[in-house]
Amino acid sequence: MRIAQIAPLTEAVPPKLYGGTERIVSYLTEELVALGHDVTLFASGDSITSATLAPMSAKALRLDPSVRDPNAPLTLMLEQVYRRRHEFDLLHFHLDYLPFPLFSRQSVPFVTTLHGRLDLPELQPVFDTFSQAPVVSISNDQRRPLPQAHWAGTVYHGLPEKLLVPDAGARPGYLAFLGRIAPEKRCDRAIEIAIATNTPLKIAAKVDRVDVDYFESKIKPMLAHPLVEFIGEINEQQKQDFLANALGLLTPIDWPEPFGLVMIEAMACGTPVIAFRHGSVAEVIDEGVTGFAVDSMAEAIAAVGRLKALPRAAVRARFDERFTGRRMAEDYVAIYEHLARQAGQANLRVAAE
């Protein structure tokens, strides 16, 4: 198939540091190319891909201080994709609902993966209005607030098979927190769990500008505890050692997590996960195999003592069954082919009329 992948411009594909959506777009694009598809990636100019790159900005907007209005290059990208739409069999957007108005008015099949939270009230009229725009969820739980949406399928995220692997020489000796510092990610809970279990905690996380005040007032004072080490933002290469040497990953979230990429990154390394049961958590974690989904701090604290009982080889084996990039790409191709068939049948009906 001739496939267009249309990525956000905030980060490069793959991102230089943090960036979940752009990372998944990269993994998916590379797997589609490996499967033999003709893929064009619409992304920032500093993206790296084996597909054909269509650069839509000089570099990732988050790293370009000269760009003060990010909506301008994003608008131009949508127009460029629209003008080139007939070059493709399928357009795959990763821009939330932004493509709906323009691309619902043309005949080339398109689909949008929704990567974020969907429980915001302002989204209801959008999906009421564009109830025929095909969308993909990244967990079944993510769908719950929008039953009226045109769900084409659920596709769990996946990682390249050899991107992160177990380390036979690892000496797991600490709990890990990976991602970003934000109120809904509850790094404070991770610190409290570590202290309660007398276990070292390493925090590898970025602090967005919007969360600086929260970090300074709530989290920074807690970092003074001798069990806690704040590393800051890490890149893809650093994740291997960080996760493989952890006793377990703490994901003590307090929001409807759409998927939680860090959980399967840990599993790829054979590292089990303790996560609060919100959003996708119960779908991603296989209870007692890859970790524990908990409902309280008491349960989370108790689960730390059970981590060593989970064989790390079994954690990795379940990752191989459920969360590889190849499986993700194959799931998307099935959706692409279904939408293309539907579009072909619709065009035939129109022609007959």
C-alpha positions as CSV (number, residue, x, y, z in Angstrom):
1,M,0.0,0.0,0.0
2,R,1.0,3.6,-0.5
3,I,0.6,5.0,3.1
4,A,1.0,8.5,4.4
5,Q,2.0,8.8,8.1
6,I,1.2,12.4,9.4
7,A,3.0,13.1,12.6
8,P,2.8,16.0,15.1
9,L,5.5,18.6,14.6
10,T,6.2,19.2,18.3
11,E,9.0,16.6,18.3
12,A,11.1,14.9,15.7
13,V,10.3,11.4,14.6
14,P,11.7,9.7,16.5
15,P,12.0,12.3,19.3
16,K,15.5,13.3,20.5
17,L,14.3,12.9,24.1
18,Y,10.8,12.6,25.5
19,G,7.9,12.1,23.1
20,G,5.5,9.2,23.2
21,T,3.3,9.9,20.1
22,E,6.3,10.6,17.8
23,R,8.1,7.6,19.1
24,I,5.2,5.3,18.2
25,V,4.9,7.0,14.7
26,S,8.5,6.2,14.2
27,Y,8.2,2.5,15.2
28,L,5.1,2.1,13.1
29,T,6.6,3.7,10.1
30,E,9.7,1.6,10.2
31,E,7.8,-1.6,10.6
32,L,5.5,-0.7,7.7
33,V,8.5,-0.1,5.5
34,A,10.0,-3.5,6.6
35,L,6.7,-5.1,5.6
36,G,7.2,-3.8,2.1
37,H,4.8,-0.8,2.1
38,D,5.5,2.5,0.3
39,V,5.4,5.0,3.2
40,T,5.8,8.8,3.2
41,L,6.3,10.4,6.6
42,F,5.1,14.0,7.0
43,A,7.1,15.3,10.0
44,S,9.7,17.8,11.1
45,G,12.8,18.1,9.0
46,D,15.1,16.7,11.6
47,S,13.2,13.3,11.6
48,I,15.1,10.2,10.7
49,T,13.3,7.4,8.8
50,S,13.7,4.7,6.1
51,A,10.5,6.0,4.6
52,T,10.3,9.0,2.3
53,L,10.5,12.0,4.5
54,A,8.3,15.0,3.6
55,P,9.7,17.7,5.9
56,M,7.0,20.1,7.2
57,S,9.2,22.3,9.4
58,A,13.0,22.8,9.7
59,K,13.1,21.0,13.0
60,A,11.0,19.9,15.9
61,L,8.9,22.9,17.1
62,R,9.7,22.3,20.8
63,L,13.4,22.7,20.0
64,D,13.0,25.7,17.7
65,P,12.6,29.0,19.6
66,S,12.1,30.9,16.4
67,V,8.6,29.4,16.0
68,R,6.2,31.3,18.2
69,D,3.0,30.1,16.6
70,P,3.1,26.3,16.2
71,N,-0.3,26.3,14.5
72,A,1.1,28.0,11.4
73,P,3.3,25.1,10.2
74,L,0.7,22.6,11.4
75,T,-1.9,24.3,9.2
76,L,0.5,24.3,6.2
77,M,1.2,20.6,6.7
78,L,-2.5,19.7,6.6
79,E,-2.8,21.7,3.3
80,Q,0.2,19.9,1.8
81,V,-1.2,16.5,2.7
82,Y,-4.6,17.5,1.2
83,R,-2.9,18.6,-2.1
84,R,-1.0,15.3,-2.3
85,R,-3.8,13.0,-1.0
86,H,-4.3,11.2,-4.3
87,E,-0.7,9.9,-4.2
88,F,-1.8,7.6,-1.4
89,D,-4.1,4.6,-0.7
90,L,-4.5,5.6,2.9
91,L,-3.8,8.7,5.1
92,H,-2.9,7.9,8.7
93,F,-3.1,11.0,11.0
94,H,-1.7,11.3,14.5
95,L,-3.1,14.9,15.1
96,D,-6.2,14.2,17.2
97,Y,-9.3,15.7,15.6
98,L,-7.6,18.4,13.5
99,P,-7.9,16.5,10.2
100,F,-11.6,15.9,10.5
101,P,-13.1,19.1,8.8
102,L,-10.9,19.0,5.8
103,F,-10.4,15.2,5.2
104,S,-14.0,14.3,5.8
105,R,-14.8,16.2,2.6
106,Q,-12.7,14.2,0.3
107,S,-12.6,10.5,-0.9
108,V,-9.2,9.2,-0.1
109,P,-9.6,6.9,3.0
110,F,-8.1,8.3,6.2
111,V,-7.8,7.3,9.8
112,T,-6.7,9.0,13.0
113,T,-5.1,7.4,16.0
114,L,-6.2,9.2,19.1
115,H,-3.2,9.3,21.4
116,G,-4.5,11.4,24.3
117,R,-7.2,11.5,26.9
118,L,-10.8,11.6,25.6
119,D,-12.8,12.4,28.7
120,L,-12.8,16.2,28.2
121,P,-16.4,17.7,27.8
122,E,-15.4,19.9,24.9
123,L,-14.6,16.8,22.8
124,Q,-18.2,15.6,22.8
125,P,-19.6,18.0,20.2
126,V,-16.6,17.4,18.0
127,F,-17.2,13.7,17.8
128,D,-21.0,14.3,17.5
129,T,-20.3,16.4,14.5
130,F,-17.7,14.2,12.9
131,S,-19.2,10.8,13.9
132,Q,-18.2,9.2,10.6
133,A,-14.5,10.1,10.8
134,P,-12.6,6.7,11.4
135,V,-10.5,6.7,14.5
136,V,-8.3,4.2,16.3
137,S,-8.0,3.8,20.1
138,I,-4.8,2.7,21.8
139,S,-6.7,0.9,24.6
140,N,-10.3,-0.1,24.9
141,D,-10.7,2.0,28.1
142,Q,-9.7,5.1,26.1
143,R,-12.9,4.7,24.1
144,R,-15.4,4.9,27.0
145,P,-16.1,8.7,27.0
146,L,-16.8,8.7,23.2
147,P,-19.1,5.8,22.3
148,Q,-20.4,7.9,19.4
149,A,-17.1,7.9,17.6
150,H,-16.5,5.8,14.5
151,W,-14.1,3.3,16.1
152,A,-12.2,1.4,13.4
153,G,-10.3,-0.7,15.9
154,T,-8.0,-0.7,19.0
155,V,-4.3,-1.1,18.4
156,Y,-2.0,-1.4,21.4
157,H,1.4,0.3,21.0
158,G,4.4,-1.8,20.2
159,L,8.2,-1.5,20.3
160,P,10.8,-2.8,17.9
161,E,11.7,-6.3,19.0
162,K,15.4,-5.6,19.8
163,L,15.1,-1.9,20.9
164,L,15.0,-2.8,24.7
165,V,16.0,-6.3,25.9
166,P,16.7,-8.0,29.2
167,D,20.2,-7.8,30.5
168,A,21.6,-11.1,31.9
169,G,24.2,-9.1,33.8
170,A,21.8,-6.7,35.4
171,R,21.7,-6.3,39.1
172,P,18.3,-4.8,39.9
173,G,18.5,-2.7,42.9
174,Y,16.1,0.2,42.8
175,L,12.6,1.3,41.8
176,A,12.3,3.4,38.6
177,F,10.0,6.3,37.7
178,L,10.2,7.2,34.0
179,G,8.4,9.9,31.9
180,R,7.5,13.4,33.0
181,I,6.8,15.2,36.2
182,A,3.1,16.3,36.2
183,P,0.3,16.2,38.8
184,E,-1.5,13.3,37.0
185,K,1.7,11.2,36.9
186,R,2.0,11.3,40.7
187,C,5.8,11.1,41.1
188,D,5.1,12.0,44.7
189,R,3.4,8.6,45.2
190,A,6.5,6.9,43.7
191,I,8.7,8.7,46.3
192,E,6.4,7.8,49.1
193,I,6.3,4.1,48.0
194,A,10.1,4.0,47.9
195,I,10.5,5.5,51.3
196,A,7.8,3.2,52.8
197,T,9.6,0.1,51.5
198,N,13.1,1.5,52.2
199,T,14.0,1.0,48.5
200,P,16.1,3.4,46.4
201,L,14.2,5.2,43.7
202,K,15.6,6.7,40.5
203,I,13.5,9.3,38.7
204,A,14.2,9.8,35.0
205,A,11.7,12.4,33.9
206,K,11.4,15.7,32.1
207,V,9.6,18.8,33.5
208,D,7.5,20.7,31.0
209,R,7.2,24.5,31.3
210,V,3.6,24.1,32.4
211,D,4.6,21.9,35.3
212,V,7.6,23.9,36.6
213,D,5.6,25.4,39.5
214,Y,4.3,21.9,40.5
215,F,7.8,20.5,40.4
216,E,9.3,23.3,42.4
217,S,6.6,23.3,45.1
218,K,5.6,19.7,45.4
219,I,8.3,17.4,44.0
220,K,11.6,19.2,44.5
221,P,11.4,19.2,48.3
222,M,10.8,15.5,48.3
223,L,14.0,14.8,46.3
224,A,16.2,15.6,49.4
225,H,15.5,12.1,50.8
226,P,18.6,10.0,50.6
227,L,16.7,7.1,48.9
228,V,15.7,9.4,46.0
229,E,17.9,10.2,43.0
230,F,16.6,12.6,40.3
231,I,18.3,12.0,37.0
232,G,16.2,14.2,34.7
233,E,15.2,13.6,31.1
234,I,16.9,10.6,29.4
235,N,17.2,9.6,25.8
236,E,16.3,6.3,24.1
237,Q,19.7,4.7,24.5
238,Q,19.8,5.5,28.3
239,K,16.5,3.7,28.9
240,Q,18.1,0.3,28.4
241,D,20.3,0.4,31.5
242,F,17.8,2.5,33.5
243,L,15.0,0.0,33.1
244,A,16.9,-3.3,32.9
245,N,18.6,-2.6,36.3
246,A,15.4,-1.7,38.1
247,L,13.6,-4.0,40.4
248,G,10.3,-2.6,39.0
249,L,8.8,0.4,37.3
250,L,6.4,2.5,39.4
251,T,3.5,4.0,37.4
252,P,1.4,5.5,40.2
253,I,-0.9,7.5,37.9
254,D,-4.0,9.5,38.8
255,W,-5.6,10.0,35.4
256,P,-7.2,7.9,32.7
257,E,-4.0,6.8,31.0
258,P,-4.7,6.1,27.3
259,F,-2.0,3.5,27.1
260,G,1.2,4.1,29.0
261,L,4.2,3.4,26.8
262,V,6.7,3.3,29.7
263,M,5.0,0.1,31.0
264,I,5.8,-1.9,27.9
265,E,9.3,-0.4,27.7
266,A,9.9,-1.8,31.1
267,M,8.4,-5.2,30.1
268,A,10.7,-5.4,27.1
269,C,13.6,-5.3,29.6
270,G,12.0,-8.0,31.7
271,T,11.2,-5.5,34.4
272,P,7.8,-5.8,36.1
273,V,5.5,-2.9,36.6
274,I,3.4,-1.6,39.6
275,A,0.7,0.8,38.3
276,F,-2.4,2.3,39.8
277,R,-5.6,0.9,38.1
278,H,-6.6,3.8,35.9
279,G,-7.3,3.9,32.2
280,S,-5.4,1.3,30.2
281,V,-3.5,-0.2,33.1
282,A,-5.6,-3.4,33.6
283,E,-5.4,-4.0,29.8
284,V,-1.6,-3.6,29.6
285,I,-0.5,-5.4,32.7
286,D,-1.0,-9.2,33.0
287,E,-1.7,-9.5,36.7
288,G,1.0,-11.5,38.5
289,V,2.9,-12.0,35.3
290,T,4.2,-8.6,34.1
291,G,3.3,-6.8,37.3
292,F,0.5,-5.6,39.5
293,A,-2.4,-3.2,39.0
294,V,-3.2,-1.7,42.4
295,D,-6.0,0.5,43.8
296,S,-4.3,2.1,46.8
297,M,-1.0,3.1,48.3
298,A,-1.2,0.2,50.7
299,E,-1.5,-2.3,47.8
300,A,1.4,-0.6,45.9
301,I,3.7,-0.8,49.0
302,A,2.8,-4.5,49.4
303,A,3.4,-5.1,45.7
304,V,7.0,-4.0,46.0
305,G,7.8,-7.0,48.1
306,R,6.3,-9.3,45.4
307,L,8.3,-8.0,42.5
308,K,11.2,-10.4,42.9
309,A,8.8,-13.4,42.6
310,L,8.0,-12.5,39.0
311,P,10.4,-14.2,36.6
312,R,11.9,-11.6,34.3
313,A,12.0,-14.0,31.4
314,A,8.3,-14.4,31.7
315,V,7.8,-10.7,31.7
316,R,9.8,-10.5,28.4
317,A,7.9,-13.4,27.0
318,R,4.6,-11.8,27.5
319,F,6.0,-8.6,25.9
320,D,6.9,-10.7,22.8
321,E,3.4,-12.1,22.6
322,R,1.6,-8.7,22.9
323,F,3.6,-5.6,22.4
324,T,6.1,-5.9,19.4
325,G,6.2,-3.2,16.7
326,R,5.6,-5.9,14.1
327,R,2.3,-6.9,15.7
328,M,1.3,-3.2,15.9
329,A,2.0,-2.7,12.2
330,E,0.1,-5.8,11.2
331,D,-2.9,-4.7,13.2
332,Y,-2.8,-1.3,11.5
333,V,-2.5,-2.8,8.0
334,A,-5.6,-4.8,8.6
335,I,-7.5,-1.6,9.5
336,Y,-6.0,0.2,6.4
337,E,-7.1,-2.6,4.1
338,H,-10.6,-2.6,5.6
339,L,-11.0,1.2,5.2
340,A,-9.6,1.0,1.6
341,R,-12.1,-1.7,0.7
342,Q,-14.9,0.4,2.2
343,A,-13.8,3.5,0.3
344,G,-13.6,1.5,-2.9
345,Q,-17.1,0.1,-2.5
346,A,-18.4,3.6,-1.7
347,N,-16.8,5.0,-4.8
348,L,-18.2,2.2,-7.0
349,R,-21.7,3.0,-5.6
350,V,-21.3,6.6,-6.4
351,A,-20.1,5.8,-9.9
352,A,-23.0,3.5,-10.5
353,E,-25.4,6.2,-9.5
